[in-house]
Amino acid sequence: MRDDYKAAKRLGDEAVRKANRTGQSPYLPVMDTMEAVKQSVGQSRLGLLELPLSRIKGNKEAARNNAFANNFMPIFDEGTEFAFKWSNLYDSYLSEGIRDAIKVYEFMNKYYVQEGNKRVSVSKFGGTEFILADVTRILPKKDGSKEVRAYYEYLDFYKATKIFLIVFNEPGEYAKLAELLGQDLENEWPESLCLDLKSAFYRFTKICKKEMNVEDEVAISNAFLIYVSIFAFKSFEDTTDEQIASNIRLAHDEFAAAGAGDNAIFLEDTAQEVKEEKPAGIMSLFSKTKKYTAASPLRVGFIYDADIEESRWIDSHEAGRLYVSVKTDDNVVTSAYNSKKLGSVKAAIDEALKDKNEIIFAVSPGMMNEVLNAAVRNPKVKFLNCSVGEKYASLRCYHGKLYEASFLMGILAADTLLRSGTSAEERRIGYLARKGGSMSVIDLNAFAIGVSMIDPECKIKLEYTENSETDSIIEKWKAEGITLFADMDYTTGMKVEQRPGLYKIEDSGNKYIGAPFFNWGKYYFRIVHSVLAGTWNLDEAMNRRASANYWFGLSTGVVDVIVPRLPYQTSKMLAFFRNSIIKGEISPFAGEIHTQDGLVINQESKKKGRGIAMSLDTMNMGDIVSMNWFNDNIEGTMPVNE
């Protein structure tokens, strides 16, 4: 059928013209020419798989690569032998399909053809979705990049499920999907669950493509993860295609936010500077901002997942709630809802909605799925979840830069140890980590960097535990000659009387030296005030698709350090570093950083002659949030993903 070849060639020629207009290559990518492939560390044969044609991106080798445009359509002239063979193959395809499997190589979740590129071409032209392929996997070198980290997480997911259809490019996404389905990435999943997951994803993909006009497999996978986060995986069992389509339209902003790339906005203050006084004034009479009165107050709800009396984390947020009540007038009413007493997080949120709260703070990261579900369904309510780095358009995230205060505590710890006269080989500081996840890793690294700036020889002995009883760890440190330790994690499970801070181990007990702390009241006051003042939407420039993350630090007073009386030299040193952070002149993660694994971050270029760098590169917020390494003076490890 020469007419079919002409039609396919027209598509190829158009792709070439478009590529030339946009400065892109008009030909297919060649895997063997990629530098990352040349540095690969091995390969394994996967066998025969039914591959989506959309996942086949190019050729393995350069031979005959100029026969196809970058969309796999032919571009050789009609009278060539190639055109004749292509036409005959297409005739065979129409009558009996593609009989023989193609041979492909997979690298970083993309597939490249070694044998069968004409079969791929005619199948794409004919509108086939899948093709049988003999697949060999090429393993990339572990270089610490987020793409490679995400890929190796995919390998764990594939080993547990044998599912290759779902493609994420952010670390932690596969682990999140596993958690949502009650599984992990270490153990094989039940066969029935894997079949249900493949069926649900295929069904979602067809509907999503139609509703959102999207073809990219990563975008569809991200949308599926968000959908399952909001509407739950089990809902596929009794939900019609029409209802799934309706749900996709309802959560459209969330999908758009996820598809916008690294679009999380980190707000280090609210839109306007806030004075701690009751918002009022004659100009407010002329404002279009909604007026709140004692008769019609702004209602603010706080969702807790533990009892105030039993958790130092919840207790700190309750103090913040009470601070807002004191600092605002009768036009603001705050209420607390305990999910433990009400039966579930969903029940607590439902109660807060029933009470007509216009702002709802969920104070623990573990509530995210329930909060997201409620936020999508109640777009007029302002939802905030105490976490950071998430990319959701329907709610905002907030947290404190406790790492800035932890950095100062590291400086204090190293100075205290040096003053004690301990020899270099004995200078070690214990660090007790009570929770995993990026926030805990960030605080630990900031503490360790603070220590290393004062004493490069000092080591941090890391101990990770989920047990609230830590006497055995402290006794172990004592036996090893460690005299200082930090216990600074705020967790829901820690009791109120278990005071976070830096401690000196003594025979009579642990002597408190100082601590970083959250002042959630200042946080909540600023956010509530932004609603009262009408500046809530200015924070994200009215961009509905932006993902706003409030991440306040020392400069706002949301985090700080508390220390008893210190030697005046130490006090001056801490004041210098504290004030420099507040002014934005230094950051714990500025300048060259060395990790346990030998990775060098913000590497300073070698310069001729002598001198001190006038400025230091600083890690951006996104890289800090996704931190998965440990500073080189830390001995030990802990879970990176929550």
Disulfide bonds with the S-S distance in Angstrom:
none
